Amino acid sequence: MNSSGSTFTRDRSWRSRRLDPDRSLGLRLTLAAVAVILVLVPFALLALLVLGAWPPLLRLDAAVTDAFHGYAVGHPAWVRAMTVWTHVFGPGPLRVAAAVVVIWLLRRGVRRLAVWVVATMVAGGLLGALLKLLVGRDRPDLLEPVARAAGYSFPSGHALTAALAAGVLLLVFLPFARGGAGRVALWTAAALLTVVTGLSRIALGVHWTSDVVGGWVLGAAVVAATAAGFTTWRSGAGHRPARPLREGVEPEVADPGPADSRA
């Protein structure tokens, strides 16, 4: 009896620590873990449907691809615009942009934030490449292709990298947004980068719609997971709690002097 009571007390104590507002670190970590899981569940479900070749998903993918391809065949200017976009905001240029941000952060003395940017981009890129090999899905095979791409299809590397880069740049530069208008502008830019880059792959007929959605969701999950880890690291260094969606993961980056040296 005493053993059962002791077990119940320990269990209750653990729950209290996780959800107690006075224990802010435990509460933030719990909420962050729940958020990451909620983002990963849709991706896991989508991946299973792709692997199982679920007929309704295949029909939807085919219908969207046929609609976009039919428009592209008759509108060369649209194809050129989508081709320019998909190259300018492809994985290579976005990784270079992330590298430039890392160098800039290192020059400002914000080493911890620079490490987070590198970890997020590298982890997301490796995970996407591994999943492509594991799923092994073929790209659309069209009679009159307007563009070509090599490799497997799911998840879309362009959509994944765009989501990673948009999330990273958003959470790095939100501290510099002064007022609501600045935050709206940053969120709008991040959304446009992510959405249009993904749509360009469908418009050019080199990815199925579910490939692009999978890339978006996986990118969001990786950013959420690494941001949660960064929150723990930051709290361990004695910094105040941050509100990432409003002020970024390292609000002090906008202040004069190296953020890593301030507790």
Secondary structure, 3 states (H helix, E strand, C coil): CHHHHHHHHHHHHHHHHHHCCCCHHHHHHHHHHHHHHHHHHHHHHHHHHHHCCCHHHHHHHHHHHHHHHHHHHCCHHHHHHHHHHHHHCCHHHHHHHHHHHHHHHHHCCCHHHHHHHHHHHHHHHHHHHHHHHHHCCCCCCCCCCCCCCCCCCCCCHHHHHHHHHHHHHHHHHHHHCCCHHHHHHHHHHHHHHHHHHHHHHHHCCCCCHHHHHHHHHHHHHHHHHHHHHHHHHHHHCCCCCCCHHHHCCCHHHHCCCCHHHCC
